[in-house]
Amino acid sequence: MKFFDEATISVIAGNGGNGAASFRREKYVPRGGPDGGDGGRGGSILMVADRNLNTLIDYRYTRIYRAEHGANGRGADCYGRGGCDLILRVPVGTIITDLASNEVLADLNEDGASSVVARGGNGGLGNLHFKSSTNRAPRQFTPGEPGETRELRLELKVLADVGLLGLPNAGKSTFIRSVSAARPKVADYPFTTLQPNLGVVRVDSNRSFVIADIPGLIEGAAEGAGLGHRFLKHLQRTGLLLHLVDIAPFDPAADPAHDAKAIIMELKKFDETLYRKPRWLVINKIDLVPEEEREARIAALTKGYGQVERHFAISAISGDGCRELIFAIMDYLERRRHHENPDSPE
């Protein structure tokens, strides 16, 4: 299925039903009085996060959603039936924004989280509500209220603990295949990853984390080069970034440290907060470097890269160093969670 992470839709809640102006008419019951019932409430439109969905593709083809109108009131004290609510299911991590006001209406970041995005109109009042000691035969009634109408922007930001960052062909997809059950496409040409991929990394039976792989960045992404910045938003919810760098690029004249720093600058142009996230350097493809040259190349790369919290040297394709890396990630995430929720059990 093709991945869609943005959509624009119109939602139209149901109108409330009109109240009725009616009088009781029965044999031997003269002047029975008003008995007009109220109109039913219009249906509302709700959005619910569903963990079984991972794309907004349904909302790219159907753009208008309407809830049911409330029924009109009738005589004999009969109230109109309320309109049925319309429930729209979206992936976990969907942000809903009102296009007119640019107000964020909801951030559905948990399975089952819901939000009313358009409220149905109230039903009108029947004439029985207007009866008084001085008005024994009221003919007043009120119409139902219109339901809310909104233009909404839906934006999906995937939920992951760890995000992968790097140039095309840095080995991100190979790494996520190596440490999780995810199976993104892997090939020996750039931009084999065209959409975000999520993988669950199980460290042991009760410890795991979610890792996100996004399409590779290249220098000039801010100006639209490559796939631009379109998918960087999927890293904004992560707690840790892994910057994968190829230590053995195909072009012998390439400078991995310079290219890596260029990607960091693209990150800064996109979002200062994302730029300041904890970021580890992961030096990949060490299996392609002769053992006698590895230490020197790793030292040169880390020195040229600049200040970094931690660095690891791995081979995603053979698995060398991956186990140590995922255990370090798990320990870091657990410490972070405990720091944010000190009262929670370890």
C-alpha positions in Angstrom: 0.0 0.0 0.0 1.3 3.5 -0.9 2.2 5.6 2.1 0.3 8.9 2.5 1.0 11.1 5.5 -1.0 14.2 4.6 -4.6 14.9 3.5 -7.1 17.7 3.4 -10.8 16.9 4.0 -14.1 18.7 4.6 -16.3 17.6 7.5 -20.0 18.6 7.8 -21.9 17.7 11.0 -25.6 17.0 10.9 -28.2 19.7 11.3 -30.6 19.5 14.2 -34.2 18.7 13.4 -36.9 21.3 13.6 -39.3 21.5 16.5 -43.0 20.8 15.8 -46.1 23.1 16.4 -48.9 20.7 17.1 -52.0 20.4 19.3 -53.6 17.4 20.9 -56.7 16.4 19.1 -58.8 13.5 20.5 -62.5 12.9 20.8 -63.9 14.2 24.1 -60.7 16.0 24.8 -61.4 19.6 23.8 -58.5 22.0 23.9 -56.0 19.3 24.5 -53.1 21.8 24.4 -49.8 21.9 22.6 -48.0 18.5 22.0 -45.3 19.4 19.5 -42.0 17.5 20.2 -38.4 18.7 19.8 -36.2 18.0 16.8 -33.4 15.5 17.1 -29.8 16.5 17.5 -27.6 16.3 14.4 -24.9 13.7 14.3 -21.3 14.8 15.1 -18.1 13.8 13.4 -15.4 12.1 15.5 -11.9 11.0 14.7 -10.5 8.0 16.5 -6.8 6.8 16.5 -6.5 3.1 15.3 -3.2 1.3 15.7 -4.2 -1.0 12.8 -3.9 1.8 10.3 -0.6 3.3 9.1 -1.5 5.6 6.3 -4.0 8.3 5.4 -4.6 6.9 2.0 -8.4 6.6 2.4 -8.7 10.4 2.9 -6.9 11.2 -0.4 -9.8 9.8 -2.4 -12.8 10.7 -0.3 -12.6 14.3 0.7 -16.1 15.2 2.0 -17.7 13.6 5.1 -21.2 14.3 6.3 -22.9 13.2 9.4 -26.7 12.4 9.6 -29.2 15.1 10.2 -31.6 15.0 13.2 -35.2 14.2 12.5 -38.0 16.8 12.9 -40.2 16.7 16.0 -43.9 15.6 15.6 -47.2 15.8 17.3 -48.3 13.6 20.3 -45.1 14.6 22.1 -43.0 12.7 19.6 -39.4 13.9 19.6 -37.3 13.6 16.5 -34.6 10.9 16.3 -31.0 12.1 16.8 -28.6 11.8 13.8 -26.0 9.1 14.0 -22.4 10.2 14.7 -19.9 9.6 12.0 -16.6 8.0 13.2 -13.5 8.4 11.1 -10.5 6.2 11.9 -7.0 7.5 11.4 -3.5 6.2 12.3 -2.0 6.7 15.7 0.1 9.9 15.5 -2.3 11.9 13.4 -2.5 15.7 14.0 -5.8 17.4 13.1 -5.6 21.1 12.2 -8.4 23.5 11.3 -7.4 25.1 8.0 -9.3 28.4 8.6 -7.8 29.2 12.0 -4.7 27.1 11.8 -5.7 25.8 15.2 -4.6 22.3 16.2 -7.8 20.5 17.2 -6.3 17.2 18.3 -3.1 15.2 18.4 -4.2 11.6 18.5 -1.0 10.0 19.8 -2.5 6.9 21.6 -4.5 4.0 20.3 -8.2 4.7 20.9 -7.8 8.5 21.5 -10.7 10.4 20.0 -11.7 14.0 19.3 -15.0 15.6 18.1 -13.9 17.6 15.1 -17.4 18.9 14.1 -20.4 19.0 16.4 -23.9 18.4 15.3 -26.5 21.1 15.7 -29.1 21.0 18.6 -32.6 20.1 17.8 -35.3 22.9 17.7 -37.9 23.2 20.4 -41.5 22.1 19.9 -44.4 24.3 20.9 -45.1 22.4 24.1 -42.1 24.3 25.6 -43.8 27.7 25.1 -47.0 26.9 27.0 -47.7 29.2 29.9 -50.6 30.4 32.0 -51.1 33.3 29.6 -50.3 31.5 26.4 -52.4 28.3 26.4 -52.2 27.7 22.6 -48.6 28.6 21.6 -47.8 28.3 17.9 -44.1 29.0 18.3 -41.4 26.5 17.6 -37.7 26.8 16.8 -35.8 25.4 13.9 -32.8 23.1 14.4 -29.3 24.5 14.6 -26.9 23.9 11.7 -24.0 21.5 12.3 -20.4 22.7 12.2 -18.6 22.6 8.9 -14.8 22.6 8.8 -11.9 22.2 6.5 -9.3 20.0 8.1 -5.7 19.1 7.4 -4.6 15.7 8.6 -0.9 15.1 9.1 0.6 11.8 10.2 3.8 11.8 12.3 4.9 8.3 13.0 5.5 7.4 16.7 8.9 5.9 17.3 11.5 5.9 20.1 14.5 6.1 17.7 14.9 7.7 14.3 17.5 6.9 11.6 19.1 9.8 9.8 21.7 9.7 7.0 22.5 10.0 3.3 20.9 7.6 0.8 22.7 4.3 0.8 24.2 4.9 4.3 22.7 1.5 5.3 19.7 2.6 7.3 17.3 0.1 5.7 19.8 -2.7 6.1 20.3 -1.8 9.8 16.6 -1.8 10.5 16.3 -5.2 8.8 19.2 -6.5 10.9 17.8 -5.5 14.3 14.0 -5.9 13.7 11.4 -7.8 11.8 10.8 -4.9 9.4 11.6 -5.7 5.8 12.2 -2.4 3.9 13.5 -2.5 0.3 17.3 -2.7 0.1 19.3 -2.2 -3.1 22.7 -0.8 -4.3 21.3 2.5 -5.7 20.2 5.7 -3.9 16.6 6.4 -2.7 15.5 2.8 -2.4 13.5 4.0 0.7 10.7 6.2 -0.5 8.5 6.1 2.6 9.0 5.8 6.4 9.4 2.3 7.8 8.9 1.2 11.4 10.5 -1.7 13.1 10.1 -3.1 16.6 13.5 -4.0 18.2 13.1 -6.7 20.8 16.1 -6.6 23.2 14.6 -9.4 25.3 11.2 -10.7 26.3 10.1 -7.6 28.1 12.2 -4.9 26.6 11.7 -3.3 23.2 11.6 -0.1 21.3 10.4 1.3 18.0 12.8 2.5 15.3 11.9 4.6 12.3 13.7 4.7 9.0 13.0 7.6 6.7 14.2 8.3 3.1 17.8 9.6 2.9 18.6 13.3 2.9 21.2 14.9 0.6 22.8 18.3 0.8 20.4 21.0 -0.6 17.3 19.2 0.7 16.1 22.6 2.1 15.9 23.8 -1.5 14.1 20.6 -2.6 17.0 18.4 -3.7 16.3 14.7 -3.6 13.1 14.1 -1.6 13.6 17.4 0.3 12.4 17.7 3.9 9.1 16.0 3.4 9.7 13.1 5.8 11.8 14.8 8.5 8.7 15.5 10.5 8.5 11.8 11.3 11.6 12.2 13.4 10.1 15.0 15.5 8.5 12.7 18.0 11.5 10.4 18.5 13.6 10.5 21.7 17.0 9.7 20.0 18.5 10.1 16.5 21.0 7.7 15.0 23.0 9.3 12.3 24.3 6.5 10.1 27.5 7.3 8.1 29.0 5.1 5.4 32.7 4.8 6.3 33.5 3.1 2.9 31.7 5.2 0.3 31.7 4.0 -3.3 33.5 7.2 -4.4 37.0 7.1 -2.9 37.2 11.0 -3.2 34.1 11.4 -1.0 34.6 12.9 2.5 32.1 11.1 4.9 32.6 13.6 7.7 31.9 16.6 5.4 28.8 14.9 4.0 27.6 14.0 7.4 28.0 17.6 8.7 26.1 18.8 5.6 23.1 16.7 6.6 23.2 18.1 10.1 23.0 21.6 8.7 19.9 20.5 6.6 18.4 19.2 9.9 19.0 22.6 11.5 17.4 24.5 8.6 14.3 22.3 9.0 13.7 22.5 12.7 16.0 23.8 15.5 14.3 21.5 18.1 15.0 18.5 15.9 18.6 19.6 15.5 19.0 19.7 19.2 17.7 16.2 19.9 20.1 13.7 21.3 22.1 12.3 18.4 24.5 9.4 18.2 26.9 8.8 15.4 26.8 5.3 13.9 29.7 4.4 11.6 28.4 1.7 9.3 30.0 -0.7 6.8 33.2 -1.3 8.8 33.3 -4.8 7.1 34.4 -3.0 3.9 37.4 -1.5 5.5 40.6 -3.6 6.1 41.1 -4.2 9.8 44.5 -2.4 9.9 42.8 0.8 8.6 39.6 0.8 10.7 40.8 2.6 13.8 42.4 5.3 11.8 39.4 5.9 9.6 37.0 5.8 12.6 39.2 8.3 14.4 39.3 10.6 11.4 35.6 10.5 10.9 34.7 11.2 14.5 37.1 14.1 14.6 35.8 15.6 11.4 32.2 15.1 12.4 32.6 17.2 15.5 31.1 17.0 19.0 28.8 14.0 19.4 27.3 12.4 22.5 28.3 8.8 21.6 29.6 6.9 18.6 29.5 3.3 17.5 31.1 1.3 14.7 29.0 -1.4 13.1 28.3 -3.5 10.1 24.6 -3.6 9.5 24.9 -6.4 6.9 26.9 -8.7 9.1 25.5 -7.6 12.4 28.9 -6.7 13.9 28.4 -4.2 16.7 24.6 -4.1 16.3 23.9 -6.0 19.5 26.0 -3.6 21.6 24.3 -0.6 19.9 20.7 -1.8 20.6 21.5 -2.6 24.2 23.0 0.9 24.6 19.8 2.4 23.0 17.6 0.4 25.3 19.5 1.5 28.4 19.4 5.1 27.3 15.6 5.0 26.6 14.9 3.3 30.0 16.9 6.0 31.8 15.1 8.7 29.9 11.7 7.2 30.7 12.6 6.9 34.4 13.8 10.5 34.4 10.5 11.7 32.9 8.4 9.5 35.1 10.4 9.0 38.3 7.5 7.3 40.1 7.1 4.6 37.5 8.7 1.2 38.2 12.1 0.5 36.5 
